[in-house]
Amino acid sequence: MKIFIISKKKIIMMITIVFSILVLLAIIVSKQNKHVTVDNDLHQVYRYSTNDNNDNYQAIETEYFRPSNLPILNNKDFRSNFFSQFYGKEPDNITLPSYLLEEPEDTIINYFSVLKQAANPVEGKGTGCGTLGYSRNPYPVAYNFLSSNYQEKLSYDEFLALFENMLHMNLIKVHEVPENESCDGTRYFIEFESIVGSEDFIGHFAYYYGFICMEEEGENYKIGNIHFQGEDYLCAPYHGWNYIGEAVVDITYGNWCSLVEERYETQQDGYVKNIYFKGTDGYEYWIQFFQLTNGKDIEIAQYRKNNNGEWELIKMNPKGCLD
């Protein structure tokens, strides 16, 4: 009978191989279990998505339709039964219920809530599958949130063109701001995110900001003017200083106009950034900025403290200091 002698080195090698196999099996089992969990979660989400409960609907929307962690503000629940009363009507034959237009901010929220599930795809670009939301059905309804004066300046076809390639909209910022020469009524800053189509048929998120001027029409508040533009996500971090509020104050009011004697510590609350400084003329100044999702600070208003200790809205043009 032969006696097999196994060296210590071989024993260690065999133990190492067995251990490696066990670890590999554990990883495979873990991944399988994780896959099952994900499948279960997706099944749960799909089941919730068919439920008419608004809380569940919002939870799904937050997880799958947007990357931002800001709350969705256009959350009024306008569904097919709301749009059905306007289906097939031309924009000039639609009359909105007055409850949608009772206050300026209510009008804005309701306007974007109507547009939330709207989609205006263009040929050659796209994303998704099948019908997107309520397709173009919400646009004739949304057009009637505009005042009669604004509709005279902006036709329905021009209005529709504003939303080309926008396939979903979430309003994330609404804030009243001071009036200016272009707005006699209440003026608001807005920011919203959208899913847009692409030539490779992959959806992309795009962010827009702008201003809305509200107008009284009878007992209602309607949109008297709206302007928005897209946000760039590579210009600000790569070039220049004018996307940082503090730099804007130091350079334009300081270097250009020689007005800043001492800039105080910035006070920021969410996306609202307030920068104060002591002027070389003896007055105190307050420059307000709103911070966009891409990080850029947009100058909103300028104030100077009067001799009574009250902040007064002013209008300065620092570029004029360079002339």
Rosetta silent file (secondary structure, phi, psi, omega in degrees, C-alpha in Angstrom):
SEQUENCE: MKIFIISKKKIIMMITIVFSILVLLAIIVSKQNKHVTVDNDLHQVYRYSTNDNNDNYQAIETEYFRPSNLPILNNKDFRSNFFSQFYGKEPDNITLPSYLLEEPEDTIINYFSVLKQAANPVEGKGTGCGTLGYSRNPYPVAYNFLSSNYQEKLSYDEFLALFENMLHMNLIKVHEVPENESCDGTRYFIEFESIVGSEDFIGHFAYYYGFICMEEEGENYKIGNIHFQGEDYLCAPYHGWNYIGEAVVDITYGNWCSLVEERYETQQDGYVKNIYFKGTDGYEYWIQFFQLTNGKDIEIAQYRKNNNGEWELIKMNPKGCLD
SCORE:     score description
SCORE:     0.000 S_00000001
   1 L     0.000  132.206 -179.803    0.000    0.000    0.000 S_00000001
   2 L   -87.095  141.083  177.816    1.284    3.433   -1.021 S_00000001
   3 L  -107.326  121.749  179.868    1.316    6.204    1.489 S_00000001
   4 L   -92.266  126.342  178.626    0.677    9.707    0.111 S_00000001
   5 L  -109.877  119.542 -179.795    2.426   12.486    1.953 S_00000001
   6 L  -100.505  126.564 -177.872    1.032   15.991    1.361 S_00000001
   7 L   -72.486  159.164  178.755    3.375   18.802    2.046 S_00000001
   8 H   -60.844  -36.958 -179.519    2.441   21.762    4.201 S_00000001
   9 H   -62.301  -41.885  179.411    2.777   24.043    1.182 S_00000001
  10 H   -68.113  -36.597  178.662    0.175   22.035   -0.784 S_00000001
  11 H   -61.416  -44.347  179.656   -2.229   22.040    2.164 S_00000001
  12 H   -62.933  -38.861 -179.512   -2.084   25.820    2.350 S_00000001
  13 H   -65.493  -42.340  179.909   -2.647   26.049   -1.405 S_00000001
  14 H   -65.087  -40.348  179.223   -5.707   23.768   -1.233 S_00000001
  15 H   -63.911  -39.493  179.367   -7.184   25.769    1.655 S_00000001
  16 H   -63.661  -42.154 -179.914   -6.652   28.987   -0.301 S_00000001
  17 H   -64.190  -45.974  179.902   -8.411   27.569   -3.365 S_00000001
  18 H   -61.485  -42.973  179.773  -11.380   26.325   -1.317 S_00000001
  19 H   -62.598  -41.304  179.714  -11.663   29.666    0.462 S_00000001
  20 H   -63.415  -41.157  178.309  -11.588   31.526   -2.859 S_00000001
  21 H   -62.520  -43.084  179.762  -14.347   29.331   -4.258 S_00000001
  22 H   -62.927  -41.478  178.247  -16.506   29.954   -1.187 S_00000001
  23 H   -63.191  -42.814  179.580  -16.011   33.721   -1.461 S_00000001
  24 H   -62.399  -43.260  178.126  -16.913   33.622   -5.163 S_00000001
  25 H   -62.887  -38.382  179.526  -20.075   31.633   -4.451 S_00000001
  26 H   -64.224  -39.703  178.902  -21.052   34.111   -1.716 S_00000001
  27 H   -64.739  -43.275 -179.901  -20.681   37.036   -4.136 S_00000001
  28 H   -62.151  -45.333  179.824  -22.793   35.289   -6.781 S_00000001
  29 H   -63.335  -41.121  179.294  -25.539   34.490   -4.275 S_00000001
  30 H   -60.399  -43.958  179.771  -25.436   38.066   -2.962 S_00000001
  31 H   -65.503  -38.339  178.572  -25.852   39.479   -6.469 S_00000001
  32 H   -63.806  -42.814  179.071  -28.720   37.106   -7.183 S_00000001
  33 H   -64.371  -40.059  179.140  -30.463   38.163   -3.986 S_00000001
  34 H   -63.648  -39.694  179.570  -29.862   41.825   -4.822 S_00000001
  35 H   -63.078  -39.667  178.458  -31.307   41.276   -8.284 S_00000001
  36 H   -64.892  -41.008  179.473  -34.377   39.734   -6.753 S_00000001
  37 H   -62.577  -44.380  178.822  -34.699   42.707   -4.397 S_00000001
  38 H   -61.720  -44.468  178.419  -34.411   45.168   -7.254 S_00000001
  39 H   -59.147  -42.231  179.549  -36.980   43.219   -9.250 S_00000001
  40 H   -64.071  -40.903  179.590  -39.290   43.278   -6.251 S_00000001
  41 H   -63.532  -42.981 -179.560  -38.748   47.027   -5.821 S_00000001
  42 H   -64.885  -38.579  177.542  -39.498   47.673   -9.478 S_00000001
  43 H   -63.431  -41.223  179.080  -42.606   45.543   -9.247 S_00000001
  44 H   -63.901  -44.011  179.053  -43.651   47.517   -6.183 S_00000001
  45 H   -61.959  -43.565 -179.930  -43.009   50.818   -7.957 S_00000001
  46 H   -63.058  -40.481  179.197  -44.976   49.670  -10.997 S_00000001
  47 H   -65.147  -40.800  177.328  -47.836   48.592   -8.781 S_00000001
  48 H   -64.726  -35.520 -175.074  -47.799   51.957   -7.013 S_00000001
  49 H   -66.777  -21.074  177.753  -47.686   53.804  -10.314 S_00000001
  50 L   -90.113   -6.347  178.192  -51.084   52.363  -11.255 S_00000001
  51 L   -80.746  141.415 -177.106  -52.507   53.472   -7.925 S_00000001
  52 L   -85.503    7.456  179.733  -54.413   56.778   -8.045 S_00000001
  53 L   -72.931  124.471 -172.720  -52.989   57.814   -4.685 S_00000001
  54 H   -66.711  -34.701 -179.782  -51.210   61.141   -5.212 S_00000001
  55 H   -63.030  -44.976  178.127  -48.529   60.549   -2.531 S_00000001
  56 H   -64.295  -39.473 -179.983  -47.363   57.339   -4.186 S_00000001
  57 H   -60.519  -44.324 -179.802  -47.480   59.030   -7.581 S_00000001
  58 H   -65.609  -38.337 -179.994  -45.208   61.841   -6.347 S_00000001
  59 H   -61.044  -42.761  178.417  -42.745   59.378   -4.795 S_00000001
  60 H   -64.991  -42.908 -176.877  -42.296   57.597   -8.121 S_00000001
  61 H   -62.907  -41.046  179.453  -41.963   60.863   -9.967 S_00000001
  62 H   -62.969  -38.472 -174.855  -39.236   62.106   -7.646 S_00000001
  63 H   -77.404  -36.186 -169.795  -37.227   58.908   -8.044 S_00000001
  64 H  -110.686  -19.283 -173.384  -37.464   58.358  -11.775 S_00000001
  65 L  -104.170   -3.341 -173.707  -38.257   61.682  -13.466 S_00000001
  66 L  -157.521  145.450  176.707  -35.718   64.088  -11.930 S_00000001
  67 L   -93.417  -19.304 -175.648  -32.210   64.282  -10.478 S_00000001
  68 L   -72.649  148.821  177.304  -32.752   67.420   -8.337 S_00000001
  69 L   -98.629    7.024  176.500  -33.538   67.081   -4.643 S_00000001
  70 L   -75.781  146.694  179.186  -35.594   70.298   -4.547 S_00000001
  71 L   -62.219  147.480  174.157  -39.335   69.858   -3.962 S_00000001
  72 L   -80.632  124.686 -176.245  -41.603   69.888   -7.008 S_00000001
  73 L   -92.650  -30.383  179.076  -43.777   72.996   -6.798 S_00000001
  74 L   -86.163   69.342 -172.044  -46.150   72.372   -9.727 S_00000001
  75 L  -107.218   15.891  174.792  -47.835   69.570   -7.830 S_00000001
  76 L   -69.984  136.426 -168.548  -51.498   70.309   -8.535 S_00000001
  77 L   -89.649   80.024  175.779  -53.058   67.050   -9.659 S_00000001
  78 L   -95.006  113.863 -177.254  -54.425   67.719  -13.147 S_00000001
  79 L  -118.395 -168.718 -171.707  -55.174   64.410  -14.812 S_00000001
  80 H   -59.269  -33.480 -179.183  -57.067   63.160  -17.835 S_00000001
  81 H   -68.679  -24.877  174.848  -60.495   63.944  -16.354 S_00000001
  82 H   -74.115  -47.099 -176.987  -59.445   67.600  -16.078 S_00000001
  83 H   -72.186  -22.535 -176.062  -58.151   67.838  -19.657 S_00000001
  84 H   -62.103  -29.085 -179.095  -61.115   65.920  -21.107 S_00000001
  85 H   -71.053  -16.088  179.995  -63.403   68.976  -20.716 S_00000001
  86 H  -109.756   -1.306 -172.698  -61.125   70.908  -23.103 S_00000001
  87 L   -61.784  130.991  176.938  -60.299   68.100  -25.527 S_00000001
  88 L    84.300   -4.084 -179.085  -60.661   69.046  -29.178 S_00000001
  89 L   -88.742  144.336  172.403  -61.269   72.744  -28.480 S_00000001
  90 L   -71.119  152.842 -177.635  -59.285   75.514  -30.117 S_00000001
  91 H   -53.721  -38.063 -177.337  -57.338   77.708  -27.650 S_00000001
  92 H   -77.969   -1.375  176.061  -59.682   80.692  -28.176 S_00000001
  93 H  -106.208   10.386 -178.558  -62.688   78.528  -27.266 S_00000001
  94 L  -104.488  130.950  173.896  -61.341   77.536  -23.852 S_00000001
  95 L  -118.808  122.057 -177.240  -62.385   79.319  -20.665 S_00000001
  96 L   -80.098  145.248  172.379  -60.443   78.452  -17.529 S_00000001
  97 L   -60.822  139.068 -174.780  -62.171   78.003  -14.176 S_00000001
  98 H   -65.241  -23.667 -178.645  -61.572   81.139  -12.095 S_00000001
  99 H   -65.906  -16.289  178.572  -60.229   79.129   -9.136 S_00000001
 100 H   -79.407  -11.804 -168.305  -57.051   78.535  -11.144 S_00000001
 101 H  -128.617   26.039 -170.759  -56.315   82.275  -11.333 S_00000001
 102 L   -74.320  -36.701  179.789  -57.208   83.685   -7.918 S_00000001
 103 L  -131.767  153.305 -176.867  -53.717   84.824   -6.817 S_00000001
 104 H   -54.568  -47.524 -178.268  -50.548   85.557   -8.825 S_00000001
 105 H   -70.266  -32.854  176.085  -48.533   82.683   -7.378 S_00000001
 106 H   -61.217  -42.201  179.011  -51.525   80.328   -7.665 S_00000001
 107 H   -59.753  -43.899 -178.828  -51.697   81.141  -11.371 S_00000001
 108 H   -64.509  -46.158 -179.610  -48.009   80.312  -11.821 S_00000001
 109 H   -62.408  -44.798 -179.462  -48.264   77.023   -9.902 S_00000001
 110 H   -67.269  -37.921  178.170  -51.392   75.980  -11.797 S_00000001
 111 H   -59.124  -49.662 -179.502  -49.876   77.010  -15.139 S_00000001
 112 H   -73.469  -25.691  175.284  -46.826   74.799  -14.619 S_00000001
 113 H   -67.822  -37.872  175.876  -48.981   72.021  -13.163 S_00000001
 114 H   -64.323  -40.620 -177.105  -50.955   71.970  -16.415 S_00000001
 115 H   -80.136   -9.132 -172.156  -47.708   71.880  -18.416 S_00000001
 116 L   -54.792  -47.502 -176.692  -46.071   69.258  -16.234 S_00000001
 117 L   -99.103   13.731  178.176  -47.086   66.224  -18.290 S_00000001
 118 L   -77.746  153.617  178.753  -47.094   68.062  -21.621 S_00000001
 119 L  -145.944  128.356  179.082  -44.732   66.936  -24.391 S_00000001
 120 L  -125.787   73.809 -177.802  -43.846   68.697  -27.624 S_00000001
 121 L   -68.722  156.365  176.683  -41.394   66.364  -29.414 S_00000001
 122 L  -120.075  153.624 -177.483  -39.629   67.360  -32.616 S_00000001
 123 L   -64.508  135.383  178.118  -38.717   65.168  -35.547 S_00000001
 124 L    91.804   -8.138  177.473  -35.292   63.582  -35.300 S_00000001
 125 L  -133.212  146.426  179.975  -35.056   63.912  -31.516 S_00000001
 126 E  -178.248  179.362  175.357  -36.733   61.888  -28.845 S_00000001
 127 L  -168.820  169.215  177.819  -36.713   59.678  -25.794 S_00000001
 128 L    76.827 -168.283 -179.115  -39.079   57.345  -24.010 S_00000001
 129 L  -147.395  138.530  179.797  -41.532   54.979  -25.617 S_00000001
 130 L    71.286 -157.623 -179.999  -45.104   55.402  -26.743 S_00000001
 131 L   -70.135  135.310 -179.995  -47.167   58.451  -25.754 S_00000001
 132 L   -98.236  112.152  179.546  -45.346   60.876  -23.454 S_00000001
 133 L    55.834 -130.211  177.841  -47.577   62.119  -20.644 S_00000001
 134 L  -100.555   19.174  176.749  -50.621   63.922  -22.057 S_00000001
 135 L    55.618 -134.969 -177.735  -48.772   64.760  -25.289 S_00000001
 136 L   -90.510    0.887 -176.115  -49.755   68.189  -26.704 S_00000001
 137 L   -58.097  -34.696 -178.295  -53.211   68.242  -25.085 S_00000001
 138 H   -72.512  -19.881 -171.549  -52.222   70.582  -22.196 S_00000001
 139 H   -63.874  -44.279  176.984  -50.856   73.394  -24.403 S_00000001
 140 H   -59.570  -34.310  178.070  -54.195   74.946  -25.518 S_00000001
 141 H   -67.928  -47.637 -178.486  -55.234   74.977  -21.847 S_00000001
 142 H   -61.256  -34.272 -178.512  -51.921   76.511  -20.722 S_00000001
 143 H   -60.540  -28.202 -178.719  -52.170   79.219  -23.402 S_00000001
 144 L   -80.611   -1.063  169.349  -55.259   80.554  -21.659 S_00000001
 145 L   -79.373  -11.856  177.906  -53.205   81.362  -18.557 S_00000001
 146 E   -82.390  145.842  177.994  -51.760   84.225  -20.632 S_00000001
 147 L   -68.310  162.379  178.594  -53.459   87.611  -20.482 S_00000001
 148 H   -60.618  -39.358  179.053  -55.371   88.927  -23.490 S_00000001
 149 H   -63.024  -40.821 -179.127  -52.655   91.554  -24.043 S_00000001
 150 H   -70.358  -36.611  178.415  -49.940   88.913  -24.051 S_00000001
 151 H   -65.032  -29.903  176.682  -51.887   86.670  -26.428 S_00000001
 152 H   -66.709  -29.267 -179.624  -52.066   89.568  -28.882 S_00000001
 153 H   -90.579  -24.484 -175.020  -48.256   89.663  -28.911 S_00000001
 154 L  -127.625  107.013  179.693  -47.702   85.900  -28.783 S_00000001
 155 L   -69.742  166.116  179.635  -49.768   83.657  -31.053 S_00000001
 156 H   -62.750  -40.560  178.993  -50.617   80.104  -30.071 S_00000001
 157 H   -63.239  -38.908  177.082  -48.163   78.706  -32.631 S_00000001
 158 H   -67.604  -38.473  176.323  -45.408   80.933  -31.227 S_00000001
 159 H   -61.414  -46.383 -179.406  -46.363   79.832  -27.725 S_00000001
 160 H   -62.120  -36.155 -179.054  -46.177   76.168  -28.726 S_00000001
 161 H   -65.811  -23.634  178.383  -42.742   76.722  -30.283 S_00000001
 162 L   -61.557  -25.308 -172.794  -41.399   77.835  -26.889 S_00000001
 163 L  -109.621   19.243  178.333  -41.723   74.240  -25.693 S_00000001
 164 L   -59.359  131.606  178.355  -40.228   72.382  -28.659 S_00000001
 165 L    70.071   10.514  171.250  -38.398   69.244  -27.520 S_00000001
 166 E   -93.108  126.722 -171.289  -39.574   69.691  -23.919 S_00000001
 167 E  -119.512   -1.020  177.962  -41.094   66.417  -22.781 S_00000001
 168 E  -173.982  145.861 -177.340  -41.683   66.967  -19.072 S_00000001
 169 E  -138.998  131.938  173.684  -41.486   69.964  -16.731 S_00000001
 170 E  -124.723  118.947  176.249  -40.919   70.339  -12.987 S_00000001
 171 E   -79.546  126.575 -176.413  -41.091   73.795  -11.417 S_00000001
 172 E  -119.710  -14.967  178.219  -38.510   73.990   -8.608 S_00000001
 173 E  -143.394  131.175  171.714  -38.234   77.707   -7.752 S_00000001
 174 E  -139.629  125.900 -177.630  -40.777   80.531   -7.568 S_00000001
 175 E  -150.568  127.460  177.156  -39.908   83.762   -5.784 S_00000001
 176 E   -67.575  137.910 -179.972  -41.441   87.229   -5.957 S_00000001
 177 E  -130.816  164.614 -179.395  -38.919   89.878   -6.989 S_00000001
 178 L   -62.454  151.957  175.735  -39.083   93.676   -7.362 S_00000001
 179 L   -67.180  159.115  172.041  -40.758   95.167  -10.403 S_00000001
 180 E  -137.593 -173.371 -174.396  -38.644   96.641  -13.177 S_00000001
 181 L   -64.033  -19.286 -178.462  -39.174   98.769  -16.257 S_00000001
 182 L   -92.821   -1.162 -175.130  -40.471   95.749  -18.217 S_00000001
 183 E  -143.672  118.437  177.903  -43.143   94.795  -15.667 S_00000001
 184 L   -90.139  -17.424 -178.314  -45.825   96.972  -14.111 S_00000001
 185 L  -101.296 -162.548  178.221  -47.393   94.113  -12.148 S_00000001
 186 L   -70.208  134.330 -173.735  -46.129   91.532   -9.688 S_00000001
 187 E  -118.616  139.980 -177.077  -42.908   89.933  -10.955 S_00000001
 188 E  -130.346  143.329  167.946  -41.563   86.463  -10.153 S_00000001
 189 E   -88.787  140.378  177.791  -38.325   84.598  -10.632 S_00000001
 190 E  -134.563  153.328  168.472  -38.763   80.975  -11.773 S_00000001
 191 E  -142.929  135.988  178.514  -36.566   77.957  -12.389 S_00000001
 192 E  -141.990  158.929  177.953  -37.711   74.649  -13.823 S_00000001
 193 E  -114.474  151.364 -177.703  -36.227   71.397  -15.059 S_00000001
 194 E  -141.461  153.380  168.416  -37.259   69.480  -18.139 S_00000001
 195 E   -96.554  127.351 -178.419  -36.561   66.198  -19.875 S_00000001
 196 E  -120.403  151.735  178.646  -35.544   66.875  -23.476 S_00000001
 197 L   -82.697  164.503  179.736  -35.066   64.537  -26.410 S_00000001
 198 E  -138.235  167.798 -178.340  -31.815   64.005  -28.308 S_00000001
 199 L   -67.971  -24.598  176.258  -30.705   62.780  -31.724 S_00000001
 200 L   -90.626    9.498  177.781  -29.534   59.508  -30.185 S_00000001
 201 L    57.670   39.683  171.157  -33.030   59.143  -28.608 S_00000001
 202 L  -116.352  130.007 -179.590  -31.696   59.328  -25.075 S_00000001
 203 L   -73.816  143.187  177.934  -33.458   61.715  -22.704 S_00000001
 204 E  -128.918  148.749  174.913  -31.435   64.460  -21.022 S_00000001
 205 E   -86.969  137.797  177.610  -32.259   66.796  -18.164 S_00000001
 206 E  -134.026  144.461 -178.117  -32.134   70.523  -18.928 S_00000001
 207 E  -116.717  143.463 -177.836  -32.625   73.465  -16.580 S_00000001
 208 E  -135.037  147.907  174.024  -34.151   76.846  -17.369 S_00000001
 209 E  -136.655  160.118  179.394  -34.610   80.067  -15.422 S_00000001
 210 E   178.322 -159.959 -175.081  -36.431   83.302  -16.107 S_00000001
 211 E  -137.271  145.319  177.552  -39.030   85.829  -14.993 S_00000001
 212 E  -122.454  132.515  174.403  -42.804   86.075  -15.133 S_00000001
 213 E  -105.138  123.529 -178.505  -44.772   89.318  -15.015 S_00000001
 214 E   -94.405  149.044 -175.361  -48.303   88.934  -13.677 S_00000001
 215 E  -135.798  136.181  176.026  -51.235   91.038  -14.847 S_00000001
 216 E   -78.718  132.753  176.902  -54.696   91.606  -13.388 S_00000001
 217 E  -135.044   99.377 -172.490  -57.505   90.792  -15.791 S_00000001
 218 L    68.200 -126.981  177.928  -60.867   91.397  -14.195 S_00000001
 219 L   -96.078    5.939 -176.798  -60.847   89.489  -10.924 S_00000001
 220 E  -108.210  163.011  173.223  -58.168   87.088  -12.154 S_00000001
 221 E  -114.610  122.007  179.407  -54.386   87.124  -12.338 S_00000001
 222 E  -123.408  168.089 -177.671  -52.889   86.057  -15.637 S_00000001
 223 E   -80.720  116.954 -178.756  -49.399   85.912  -17.108 S_00000001
 224 E   -90.823  -17.287  178.064  -48.588   89.220  -18.764 S_00000001
 225 E  -172.736  144.622  177.086  -45.136   88.210  -19.926 S_00000001
 226 E  -145.653  135.260  177.802  -42.769   85.286  -19.491 S_00000001
 227 E  -139.563  131.971  175.339  -39.150   84.868  -20.475 S_00000001
 228 E  -143.866  157.666  179.972  -36.853   81.958  -19.744 S_00000001
 229 E  -143.377  157.633 -177.948  -33.494   80.679  -20.954 S_00000001
 230 E   -76.335  156.670  178.956  -31.435   77.522  -20.598 S_00000001
 231 L  -101.406  140.214  178.143  -28.645   77.018  -18.083 S_00000001
 232 L   -97.098  140.815 -177.162  -25.097   76.085  -19.066 S_00000001
 233 L  -111.240    6.720  177.627  -23.232   73.527  -16.995 S_00000001
 234 L  -125.892  -21.403 -179.649  -19.676   73.974  -18.258 S_00000001
 235 H   -66.624  -52.444 -174.680  -19.226   77.713  -18.770 S_00000001
 236 H   -58.023  -49.199 -177.043  -19.486   78.727  -15.112 S_00000001
 237 H   -73.155  -17.499 -176.083  -16.977   76.256  -13.621 S_00000001
 238 H  -100.262  -25.796 -170.233  -14.410   76.741  -16.398 S_00000001
 239 L  -135.711  141.452  164.631  -14.447   80.454  -17.151 S_00000001
 240 L    74.413 -176.603 -176.817  -14.632   83.844  -15.500 S_00000001
 241 L  -122.304  -15.666 -167.609  -15.749   85.256  -12.183 S_00000001
 242 L   -76.695    9.370  173.599  -19.192   86.665  -12.938 S_00000001
 243 L   -98.434   -3.672  179.568  -21.073   83.553  -11.812 S_00000001
 244 L  -108.224  120.325 -175.078  -20.027   84.101   -8.158 S_00000001
 245 H   -55.841  -43.657 -178.927  -22.019   86.775   -6.336 S_00000001
 246 H   -61.799  -39.793  179.217  -19.158   87.807   -4.062 S_00000001
 247 H   -67.886  -36.947  177.969  -16.847   88.276   -7.051 S_00000001
 248 H   -60.309  -45.496 -179.970  -19.510   90.327   -8.840 S_00000001
 249 H   -65.015  -47.404 -177.102  -19.742   92.682   -5.864 S_00000001
 250 H   -62.118  -41.000 -173.153  -15.957   92.934   -5.395 S_00000001
 251 H   -86.679  -51.245 -173.905  -15.196   93.557   -9.070 S_00000001
 252 H   -75.849  -49.236 -179.897  -18.159   95.487  -10.484 S_00000001
 253 H   -81.357  -29.053 -178.928  -19.155   97.575   -7.456 S_00000001
 254 H   -85.587  -72.206 -175.689  -15.667   97.557   -5.959 S_00000001
 255 H   -66.043  -43.674 -175.869  -12.999   97.721   -8.660 S_00000001
 256 H   -72.804  -47.097 -172.405  -15.121   99.302  -11.388 S_00000001
 257 L  -103.357   -4.618 -179.648  -17.090  101.812   -9.325 S_00000001
 258 L    52.057   41.880 -174.839  -14.795  102.168   -6.265 S_00000001
 259 L  -104.782  -17.700 -174.546  -17.914  101.869   -4.097 S_00000001
 260 E   -94.429  113.797  173.802  -17.018   99.004   -1.730 S_00000001
 261 E   -89.137  -42.312  178.786  -15.198   99.998    1.430 S_00000001
 262 E  -151.440  123.956  175.305  -15.934   96.753    3.307 S_00000001
 263 E   -95.258  130.588 -177.822  -17.874   93.671    2.209 S_00000001
 264 L   -87.030  173.798 -179.951  -19.561   91.822    5.056 S_00000001
 265 L   -64.789  134.093 -178.762  -20.052   88.083    5.485 S_00000001
 266 L   -64.990  139.388  174.681  -22.499   86.613    2.966 S_00000001
 267 E  -113.453  120.445 -177.074  -25.899   85.543    4.295 S_00000001
 268 E  -126.878  133.168  176.476  -27.493   82.688    2.367 S_00000001
 269 E  -127.027  101.256 -175.836  -30.844   80.992    2.890 S_00000001
 270 L    65.475 -124.702 -179.122  -31.340   78.150    0.412 S_00000001
 271 L   -91.532    0.052  179.555  -30.913   79.553   -3.065 S_00000001
 272 E   -92.968  120.689 -178.336  -31.251   83.195   -1.875 S_00000001
 273 E  -116.669  121.016  179.952  -27.844   84.856   -1.377 S_00000001
 274 E  -111.450  123.264 -178.421  -27.670   88.287    0.286 S_00000001
 275 E  -118.914  123.628 -178.037  -24.416   90.251    0.094 S_00000001
 276 E  -112.799  148.257  173.648  -24.000   93.438    2.131 S_00000001
 277 E  -151.770  155.790  175.076  -21.240   96.022    2.017 S_00000001
 278 E   -90.239  126.836 -177.247  -20.322   99.399    3.406 S_00000001
 279 E   -84.707  154.096  176.318  -19.990  101.960    0.647 S_00000001
 280 L   -68.090  -13.313  177.993  -17.222  104.504    0.269 S_00000001
 281 L   -91.646    4.034  177.584  -20.007  107.112    0.136 S_00000001
 282 L    93.332   -8.269  179.093  -21.068  106.272    3.701 S_00000001
 283 L   -90.755  158.472  172.471  -24.198  104.279    2.761 S_00000001
 284 E   -97.519  140.084 -177.584  -24.915  100.605    3.428 S_00000001
 285 E  -124.380  150.321  178.566  -25.704   98.427    0.383 S_00000001
 286 E  -136.474  118.457  177.370  -27.445   95.096   -0.102 S_00000001
 287 E  -112.073  123.575 -177.490  -27.169   93.130   -3.351 S_00000001
 288 E  -103.512  135.551  177.529  -29.451   90.092   -3.640 S_00000001
 289 E  -125.231  151.821  167.802  -28.680   87.060   -5.808 S_00000001
 290 E  -112.772  135.320 -177.592  -30.552   83.839   -6.550 S_00000001
 291 E   -95.495  123.947  178.945  -28.436   80.742   -7.072 S_00000001
 292 L   -76.814  169.240  178.516  -29.343   78.534  -10.021 S_00000001
 293 L   -62.577  -29.747  179.268  -29.112   74.761  -10.001 S_00000001
 294 L   -81.510    2.406  176.316  -25.881   74.999  -12.019 S_00000001
 295 L    95.773   -7.556 -177.949  -24.350   77.129   -9.254 S_00000001
 296 L   -77.037  137.621  176.465  -24.501   80.480  -11.020 S_00000001
 297 E   -92.896  122.127  178.790  -25.580   83.508   -8.961 S_00000001
 298 E  -101.853  122.750  179.522  -28.100   85.727  -10.765 S_00000001
 299 E   -69.875  127.211 -174.951  -28.310   89.322   -9.522 S_00000001
 300 E  -106.120  -44.826 -174.186  -31.919   90.059   -8.610 S_00000001
 301 E  -156.954  157.402  177.541  -32.043   93.418   -6.831 S_00000001
 302 E  -124.574  136.726  179.448  -29.989   96.267   -5.360 S_00000001
 303 E  -133.293  151.652  173.654  -30.844   98.137   -2.165 S_00000001
 304 E  -133.550  137.889 -178.453  -29.368  101.085   -0.250 S_00000001
 305 E   -82.338  125.623 -178.760  -30.187  102.001    3.343 S_00000001
 306 L   -82.945 -176.155 -176.052  -31.563  105.539    3.610 S_00000001
 307 L   -69.455  -14.281  177.197  -31.122  108.017    6.443 S_00000001
 308 L   -93.534    5.446  179.134  -34.165  106.532    8.201 S_00000001
 309 L    79.324   16.064 -179.440  -32.546  103.093    8.331 S_00000001
 310 L  -105.808  144.498  177.502  -34.856  101.635    5.667 S_00000001
 311 E   -80.411  126.523  177.685  -33.763   99.656    2.620 S_00000001
 312 E  -113.030  135.722  176.998  -34.693  101.364   -0.634 S_00000001
 313 E   -69.445  130.745  178.687  -34.706   99.657   -4.009 S_00000001
 314 E  -127.874  173.058  177.085  -32.185  101.298   -6.346 S_00000001
 315 L  -137.469  107.563  178.019  -30.921  100.687   -9.859 S_00000001
 316 L  -113.054  149.809  176.057  -27.206  100.936  -10.531 S_00000001
 317 L  -122.253   90.460 -176.498  -25.346  100.025  -13.707 S_00000001
 318 H   -57.227  -28.063  179.082  -21.743   99.185  -12.747 S_00000001
 319 H   -61.816  -26.572  177.633  -20.759   98.919  -16.425 S_00000001
 320 H   -65.386  -21.884  177.847  -21.352  102.652  -16.643 S_00000001
 321 H   -69.808  -17.412 -178.727  -18.395  103.135  -14.316 S_00000001
 322 H   -85.831  -13.474 -177.917  -16.118  101.826  -17.086 S_00000001
 323 L   -74.023    0.000    0.000  -17.151  104.572  -19.544 S_00000001
